[in-house]
Amino acid sequence: MSDLTITQAGVTGSKVSGGEFLSGAKKLNQMKIDLIDVAISPDVSNGGAGTIGDLLFLVTEIPNAVAVKGGSAILQSVVAMSSGTVVTGAFDIVLTSDSTALVDESGNAETGDAVTASPDIDSPATVIDGTLGIVSFPSLTTVSTLAAVGSKQNIGMVCKAAADTRSLYVWGIVQNTTDYAEGDMVLRFGFVQD
C-alpha cells in the first residue's frame, strides 16, 4: 500500500490506497455471528459423586468456531443445557486452541466421555499456552425434572485458532461435590467471527 497526498484549497490530506477505513457500525455489520452447539456427556463413573477439580468432560472440538484457518473470534455467550439426568452443580469450562488430550494420573490417555481423576497433562506447557480463558457456571437453573439451563452473556473473550484449523476446543472441570450422574449436556457457544 502507498500513501496518496492530496492538497485541495490549501488543505493537505492523506489517503492510504488499497484499503478502506471502516467505521465501527460498518465493521460490525460485516462481522459474522454464529451459534455452535457442542454435545458433551458428563460421566463420573464412581457412582456420580463429584469431587472439586475432577474432569467433567474431556477435550471436545468446537468446529468452525472461527471463519478461516488460524482466524479469530470473540466468544460473546455460552448457554449450558442439561437434560436426562440433570446436572445442576457448579462447573467451569476451559476454552483452548490446543487439542492436546488430557490424560489420567497414571499417564494413560483417557477415552470415553469423562474421567474421575483430576486433570493430568502429558505436556502442560502446550495446553497452558493454548488456553484462551475460563467460563464459570455457579449452577444451572432447573426448569423441569428433566432439564436445566444456565447462561453467561457479554463474555467478550478473544479467541484465536491454531494456524491449521478453524476449530477451538473446550474441556470441563467439576466445581462442587454434588452428584454427577450420567446425563447429556449441550454447550451453545455464541461467537462473533472476524
Buried (B, 14 or more C-beta within 10 A) or exposed (E): EEEEEEEEEEEEEEEEEEEEEEEEEEEEEEEEEBEBEBEBBBBBEEEBBBBEEBBBBBBBEBEBBBBEEEBBBBBBBBBBBBBEBBBBBBBBBBBBBBBBBBBBEEEEEBEEBBBBBBBBEEEEEEBEEBEBBEBEBEBBEEEEEEBBBBBBEEBEBEBBBBEEBBBBBBBBBBBBEBBBBBBBBBBBBBBBBB
